[in-house]
Amino acid sequence: MTLKATAHSSKKSSHVRWFVLAVICIASSILYILKTNLSIASKTLMSDLGITEIQLGFAFSATSWGYALFQFPGGIFGDKVGSRRALTIAATLWGVFTLLTGLIPGPGIISIQLMLTILIALRFLLGASQAPFFPIVGGTIGNWFPISGWALPNGLSSSALTLGTAATGPLMVWLLQASGWRESFFIIAPLGLIAALLWWLIVRDYPVENPAVSESELKLIDSDRPPPIDPSEQKGSWKLVIKDRNILLLTVSYFCMCYIFYLLYDWLFLYLVEVRHFTQQTAGYLTALEWIVGAISATIGGYVCDRCAKKYGPRSGYRIVPVPALILTGVLLIGGAMVNNPYAAVLLLALCCAFTQMSDCVYWGATASIAGRHTTEASGVLNTGGNAVGGIAALMVPITAKYFGWVAAISTGSFFVIAAGLLWFLIKSDQPMAMEPLKIPGTLQNSH
């Protein structure tokens, strides 16, 4: 790509990068509002369309598979056309597919099979259109912030998506009660267009393309960048990543941990209404509370992770948070499923959310420590594993609930999360990938 020459002010220091970060956070929240809405509308939608929990699970699964399968193609698309253009197109599609979901004909007009097929197809396309977001955001943060300052913007964007998830519960419940599930989709669909417009107006692929960026801000952004990478060193980097033992172990562990994320993400609201007998309004607020706790815990986890890695080294330091947190999550999950008091169940499940979110950032720090200058490729592998499990959990949970009950459906997640914690004993975060030509300073923390 050839960068346009622009005149930059040398007299006054600018802070354009923080406006870019604000747009990233807004878009991140919007993405998760449009992704989470189906979960909150699930009870009303199932009643209106006449579908079962297992059939709804196929729609959840389609979203996750679309999201996972298009991580790599989405990142390539962003590289080809530029982050500004790519994400403007993608965010517009979020709104389009959300709007079309609300237009699905009811069972009195078309067959349930055709109706379900359309729902699954639209959710797959929504997931596919959202897949480029975080690969593109990772590159945008990399271009707009100095390497030593990556942690804060990545942490804030992660918190923004969690807060977007938290906001969806009360927002959707209010819209469902005021209108209906179709109307609620129509009302929130323009959020995608708002994200697209903000991105197009404010974000540029590179700081040098924006004349509002001062010379001093450009120097700050480039202050700790390594020399450009020789293209010959990048050839075969994907093969190098997928052959690395520690990256593969991290991915398997992350796959197992994210089963809990998707169990709560897709099914918590319906579980609170159908099994714990909360009203939809109360369930909406309780779901929001779970994710607010998760956002706070993610911030704490990032801070503790950095301190432990610096004090004890990457191998031992990165184990201090996830090993006890994930194993304890497995125990709490069983307790949350079996306890009779519904509020006690909410508390235990909130702690599960807290401990998994607290552990999430450690995976990204360990990936950067192992992969070095190949962190982008390694993060793509990790993120694909973390999202692919969503397609499995979306079906495994309702099928298990139907044949063995909800206690079994929730408790099954304990096997996954305990395995995730134990796998950390095999991960050597201080062992760089073979043939690593250059170690990029700093640690990347981002969970998407």
FIVEX-606147 format. One line per 8 residues: number of its first residue (from 0); their letters; for each residue x, y, z of C-alpha. Coordinates in Angstrom, 1 decimal, decimal comma, padded with zeros to 4 digits. Layout:
N
NUM	a	X:Y:Z; ... $
//
This chain:
448
0	mtlkatah	000,0:000,0:000,0; 001,3:003,5:-000,9; 000,7:006,0:001,9; -000,6:009,5:001,0; 001,7:012,3:001,9; 000,0:014,7:004,3; 001,1:017,8:006,1; 001,3:017,3:009,9 $
8	sskksshv	001,4:020,0:012,5; 004,7:020,3:014,3; 003,7:022,9:016,8; 000,9:021,3:018,8; 000,8:017,8:020,1; -002,3:015,9:019,0; -004,2:012,9:020,5; -006,0:011,5:017,5 $
16	rwfvlavi	-005,1:007,9:018,5; -007,5:008,2:021,5; -010,4:009,2:019,2; -009,6:006,1:017,1; -009,6:004,0:020,3; -013,0:005,5:021,3; -014,4:004,4:017,9; -012,9:000,9:018,4 $
24	ciassily	-014,6:000,6:021,8; -018,0:001,9:020,5; -017,9:-000,5:017,5; -016,8:-003,4:019,8; -019,8:-002,8:022,0; -022,2:-002,6:019,0; -020,8:-005,8:017,5; -021,6:-007,7:020,7 $
32	ilktnlsi	-025,0:-006,1:021,1; -025,9:-007,4:017,6; -024,4:-010,7:018,3; -026,0:-011,3:021,7; -029,5:-010,1:020,8; -030,7:-013,5:019,7; -029,9:-015,0:023,1; -032,0:-012,5:024,9 $
40	asktlmsd	-034,9:-012,8:022,4; -034,7:-016,6:022,5; -037,8:-017,3:024,6; -040,0:-014,9:022,7; -038,6:-016,0:019,3; -039,0:-019,7:020,0; -042,7:-019,1:021,0; -043,4:-017,0:017,9 $
48	lgiteiql	-041,6:-019,2:015,3; -042,5:-022,5:017,0; -038,9:-023,8:017,2; -037,2:-025,9:020,0; -034,2:-025,2:022,0; -032,1:-027,6:019,9; -033,3:-025,9:016,7; -032,3:-022,6:018,3 $
56	gfafsats	-029,0:-024,2:019,1; -028,3:-024,6:015,4; -028,7:-020,9:014,9; -026,3:-020,1:017,8; -023,9:-022,7:016,3; -024,1:-021,1:012,9; -023,1:-017,7:014,3; -020,0:-019,2:016,0 $
64	wgyalfqf	-018,9:-021,2:013,0; -019,3:-018,2:010,7; -017,3:-016,2:013,1; -014,6:-018,9:013,5; -014,2:-019,9:009,8; -013,9:-016,3:008,5; -011,3:-015,1:011,0; -008,4:-015,7:008,6 $
72	pggifgdk	-010,2:-014,7:005,4; -011,5:-011,6:007,2; -008,0:-010,6:008,2; -006,8:-011,1:004,7; -009,7:-009,0:003,4; -008,6:-006,2:005,8; -005,0:-006,4:004,6; -006,1:-006,3:000,9 $
80	vgsrralt	-008,5:-003,3:001,0; -007,3:-001,6:004,1; -008,9:-001,5:007,6; -010,9:001,6:007,0; -012,7:000,3:004,0; -013,0:-003,3:005,2; -014,6:-002,5:008,5; -017,0:000,0:007,1 $
88	iaatlwgv	-018,3:-002,7:004,7; -018,4:-005,3:007,5; -020,2:-003,1:010,0; -022,8:-002,2:007,4; -023,5:-005,9:006,9; -024,0:-006,4:010,6; -027,0:-004,0:010,4; -028,3:-005,6:007,2 $
96	ftlltgli	-028,3:-009,2:008,5; -029,9:-008,1:011,8; -032,6:-006,3:009,9; -033,2:-009,3:007,6; -033,5:-011,6:010,6; -036,5:-009,5:011,8; -038,1:-010,0:008,4; -038,1:-013,8:008,5 $
104	pgpgiisi	-041,7:-015,0:007,7; -043,6:-016,7:010,4; -044,8:-020,4:010,4; -048,1:-019,5:008,9; -046,4:-018,2:005,7; -043,6:-020,7:005,2; -042,7:-024,1:006,6; -040,8:-024,3:009,9 $
112	qlmltili	-037,9:-026,1:008,1; -037,5:-023,2:005,6; -037,9:-020,6:008,3; -035,2:-022,3:010,4; -032,9:-022,6:007,4; -033,2:-018,9:006,7; -032,5:-018,1:010,4; -029,4:-020,3:010,4 $
120	alrfllga	-028,1:-018,8:007,1; -028,6:-015,2:008,3; -026,9:-016,0:011,7; -024,0:-017,6:009,8; -023,6:-014,6:007,6; -023,8:-012,3:010,6; -020,9:-014,3:012,3; -018,9:-014,2:009,0 $
128	sqapffpi	-019,4:-010,4:008,7; -018,3:-009,9:012,3; -015,2:-012,1:012,0; -012,9:-009,5:010,4; -013,5:-007,1:013,3; -010,9:-008,1:015,9; -008,1:-009,1:013,4; -008,6:-005,6:011,8 $
136	vggtignw	-008,8:-003,9:015,3; -005,5:-005,7:016,3; -003,8:-004,2:013,2; -005,4:-000,8:013,8; -004,1:-000,7:017,4; -000,7:-001,9:016,2; -000,6:001,0:013,7; -001,9:003,7:016,0 $
144	fpisgwal	-000,2:003,0:019,3; 003,4:002,4:020,3; 004,2:-001,2:021,1; 004,7:-000,5:024,7; 001,2:001,0:024,8; -000,7:-001,9:023,3; -002,0:-003,3:026,6; -004,3:-000,5:027,5 $
152	pnglsssa	-006,2:-000,1:024,1; -006,5:-003,9:023,8; -007,8:-004,1:027,4; -010,3:-001,3:026,9; -011,6:-002,9:023,6; -012,1:-006,2:025,4; -013,9:-004,5:028,3; -016,1:-002,6:025,7 $
160	ltlgtaat	-017,2:-005,9:024,2; -018,1:-007,3:027,6; -020,0:-004,2:028,5; -021,8:-004,4:025,2; -022,8:-007,9:026,1; -024,0:-006,7:029,5; -026,0:-003,8:028,0; -027,8:-006,2:025,6 $
168	gplmvwll	-029,9:-007,9:028,4; -031,7:-004,9:029,8; -031,9:-003,2:026,4; -033,4:-006,2:024,6; -035,8:-007,0:027,4; -037,2:-003,5:027,4; -037,6:-003,6:023,6; -039,2:-007,0:023,7 $
176	qasgwres	-041,7:-005,8:026,3; -042,4:-002,5:024,4; -042,8:-004,0:021,0; -041,8:-007,6:020,0; -038,7:-009,6:019,0; -039,0:-008,5:015,3; -039,4:-004,8:016,1; -036,4:-005,1:018,5 $
184	ffiiaplg	-034,2:-006,3:015,7; -035,4:-003,5:013,4; -034,6:-000,9:016,1; -031,1:-002,1:016,9; -030,1:-002,9:013,3; -029,1:000,8:012,5; -026,4:000,4:015,2; -024,3:-001,4:012,6 $
192	liaallww	-024,6:001,6:010,2; -023,6:003,9:013,1; -020,5:001,9:013,7; -019,7:001,9:009,9; -020,2:005,7:009,7; -018,0:006,4:012,7; -015,3:004,1:011,5; -015,3:005,7:008,0 $
200	livrdypv	-015,2:009,3:009,3; -012,6:008,9:012,1; -010,3:005,9:011,5; -007,5:005,8:008,9; -005,4:002,8:008,0; -002,2:004,6:009,2; -001,7:007,7:011,4; 000,4:009,3:008,6 $
208	enpavses	-002,8:009,5:006,4; -004,5:011,8:008,9; -003,3:015,4:008,7; -004,7:016,1:012,2; -002,0:013,8:013,6; 000,9:016,0:014,8; 004,6:015,2:014,2; 005,0:014,6:017,9 $
216	elklidsd	002,2:012,1:018,0; 003,7:010,3:015,0; 007,1:010,1:016,7; 005,4:008,8:019,9; 003,6:006,1:017,9; 006,8:005,0:016,1; 009,1:005,4:019,2; 009,7:001,7:020,0 $
224	rpppidps	009,0:000,0:016,7; 011,5:-002,6:015,5; 013,0:-002,4:012,0; 010,7:-003,5:009,1; 010,4:-007,2:008,7; 012,1:-008,7:005,7; 009,3:-010,4:003,6; 011,4:-013,5:003,2 $
232	eqkgswkl	011,3:-014,0:007,0; 007,5:-014,0:006,9; 007,3:-016,8:004,4; 006,0:-020,0:005,9; 005,2:-018,2:009,2; 001,7:-019,9:009,4; 003,3:-023,3:009,1; 005,8:-022,4:011,8 $
240	vikdrnil	003,0:-021,3:014,1; 000,8:-024,4:013,7; 003,7:-026,7:014,2; 004,7:-025,1:017,5; 003,9:-027,4:020,5; 003,2:-024,5:022,9; 000,9:-022,6:020,5; -001,1:-025,7:019,9 $
248	lltvsyfc	-001,4:-026,5:023,6; -002,5:-022,9:024,3; -005,1:-023,2:021,5; -006,5:-026,5:022,9; -006,6:-025,0:026,4; -008,3:-021,9:025,1; -010,8:-024,0:023,2; -011,7:-025,8:026,5 $
256	mcyifyll	-012,0:-022,5:028,5; -014,1:-020,8:025,9; -016,7:-023,6:026,2; -017,8:-021,9:029,4; -017,9:-018,5:027,7; -020,3:-019,8:025,1; -022,3:-021,8:027,6; -023,1:-018,5:029,5 $
264	ydwlflyl	-023,1:-016,3:026,4; -025,8:-018,3:024,5; -027,8:-020,0:027,2; -027,6:-018,1:030,5; -030,6:-015,8:029,9; -032,9:-018,7:028,8; -031,6:-020,8:031,7; -032,5:-018,1:034,2 $
272	vevrhftq	-036,0:-017,8:032,8; -036,9:-021,4:032,0; -035,0:-023,3:034,8; -034,5:-020,7:037,6; -038,0:-019,1:036,9; -036,9:-015,4:036,9; -039,0:-013,0:035,0; -037,5:-011,9:031,7 $
280	qtagylta	-036,8:-008,4:033,1; -035,0:-009,8:036,1; -033,1:-012,3:034,0; -032,0:-009,4:031,7; -030,5:-007,5:034,6; -028,9:-010,6:036,1; -027,3:-011,4:032,8; -026,0:-007,9:032,6 $
288	lewivgai	-024,5:-008,2:036,1; -022,7:-011,4:035,1; -020,9:-009,6:032,3; -020,1:-006,5:034,2; -018,4:-008,7:036,8; -016,6:-010,3:033,9; -015,4:-007,0:032,6; -014,0:-006,0:036,0 $
296	satiggyv	-012,3:-009,4:036,4; -010,7:-009,1:033,0; -009,1:-005,8:034,0; -007,8:-007,3:037,3; -006,5:-010,4:035,5; -004,6:-008,3:033,0; -002,9:-006,4:035,8; -002,0:-009,5:037,8 $
304	cdrcakky	-000,9:-011,3:034,7; 001,6:-008,6:033,8; 003,0:-008,4:037,4; 003,4:-012,1:037,8; 005,1:-012,6:034,4; 007,6:-009,8:035,2; 008,3:-011,1:038,7; 008,4:-014,9:038,1 $
312	gprsgyri	009,0:-015,1:034,4; 006,6:-016,1:031,6; 006,4:-019,8:032,3; 005,5:-019,7:036,0; 004,0:-016,2:036,0; 001,4:-017,0:033,3; 000,3:-020,1:035,2; -000,5:-018,2:038,5 $
320	vpvpalil	-003,9:-016,9:037,4; -005,4:-019,5:035,1; -004,5:-022,8:036,9; -006,4:-022,1:040,2; -009,0:-019,9:038,5; -010,0:-022,4:035,9; -010,0:-025,5:038,2; -012,1:-023,6:040,7 $
328	tgvlligg	-014,5:-022,6:037,9; -015,1:-026,3:037,3; -016,1:-026,8:040,9; -018,3:-023,6:041,0; -020,0:-024,6:037,8; -021,2:-027,9:039,3; -022,3:-026,0:042,4; -024,2:-023,4:040,4 $
336	amvnnpya	-026,1:-026,1:038,5; -027,0:-028,1:041,6; -027,8:-025,5:044,2; -031,5:-025,0:044,9; -031,5:-021,3:045,7; -031,7:-019,4:042,3; -029,8:-016,4:043,6; -027,1:-018,6:044,9 $
344	avlllalc	-026,9:-020,2:041,4; -026,6:-016,7:039,9; -023,7:-015,9:042,3; -021,8:-019,1:041,5; -022,3:-018,6:037,8; -021,1:-015,0:038,1; -018,0:-016,2:039,7; -017,5:-018,7:036,9 $
352	caftqmsd	-017,7:-015,8:034,4; -015,3:-013,8:036,6; -012,6:-016,4:036,8; -012,7:-017,3:033,1; -012,6:-013,7:032,0; -009,8:-013,1:034,5; -007,8:-015,9:032,8; -008,6:-014,9:029,2 $
360	cvywgata	-005,9:-012,2:028,8; -003,2:-014,6:030,0; -003,6:-016,6:026,8; -002,8:-013,6:024,7; 000,2:-012,6:026,8; 001,6:-016,1:026,6; 001,0:-016,2:022,8; 002,9:-013,0:022,3 $
368	siagrhtt	005,7:-014,3:024,6; 006,0:-017,5:022,5; 005,4:-016,2:019,0; 007,2:-012,9:019,1; 007,0:-011,2:015,7; 004,6:-014,0:014,5; 002,1:-013,0:017,2; -000,5:-011,9:014,6 $
376	easgvlnt	-000,5:-015,4:013,0; -000,4:-017,2:016,4; -003,3:-015,0:017,7; -005,3:-016,0:014,6; -004,8:-019,7:015,4; -005,7:-019,1:019,1; -008,8:-017,0:018,3; -010,1:-019,6:015,8 $
384	ggnavggi	-009,8:-022,3:018,4; -011,6:-020,2:021,0; -014,5:-019,4:018,7; -014,9:-022,8:017,0; -015,9:-024,3:020,4; -018,9:-022,0:020,3; -020,4:-024,1:017,5; -020,1:-027,2:019,6 $
392	aalmvpit	-021,4:-025,7:022,9; -024,4:-024,2:021,1; -025,7:-027,7:020,3; -024,2:-029,8:023,1; -025,9:-027,7:025,8; -029,5:-028,0:024,6; -029,1:-031,7:023,5; -027,7:-032,6:027,0 $
400	akyfgwva	-030,5:-030,6:028,7; -033,1:-032,4:026,7; -031,9:-035,9:027,5; -030,2:-035,5:030,8; -031,5:-032,3:032,3; -030,1:-028,8:032,8; -027,9:-029,9:035,8; -026,0:-032,2:033,5 $
408	aistgsff	-025,9:-029,6:030,7; -024,3:-027,0:032,9; -022,1:-029,4:034,8; -020,6:-030,8:031,6; -018,7:-027,6:031,2; -016,6:-028,4:034,3; -014,7:-031,1:032,4; -013,7:-028,6:029,7 $
416	viaagllw	-012,6:-025,8:032,1; -010,7:-028,1:034,4; -008,9:-029,6:031,4; -008,1:-026,0:030,3; -006,5:-025,3:033,7; -004,4:-028,5:033,8; -003,1:-028,0:030,3; -001,2:-024,9:031,6 $
424	fliksdqp	001,3:-027,3:033,3; 002,4:-028,4:029,8; 002,7:-024,9:028,3; 006,2:-023,4:028,3; 005,5:-019,7:027,8; 009,2:-018,8:028,0; 010,1:-021,0:025,1; 010,2:-019,0:021,9 $
432	mameplki	009,1:-020,5:018,6; 011,9:-022,1:016,6; 013,6:-019,9:014,0; 012,4:-016,8:015,8; 014,4:-014,0:014,1; 013,4:-011,0:016,3; 011,7:-010,6:019,6; 009,2:-007,7:019,6 $
440	pgtlqnsh	009,2:-005,9:023,0; 006,0:-005,6:024,9; 003,1:-008,0:025,6; -000,1:-008,1:023,6; -003,3:-008,6:025,7; -006,4:-008,9:023,7; -009,3:-011,4:024,0; -011,9:-011,6:021,4 $
//
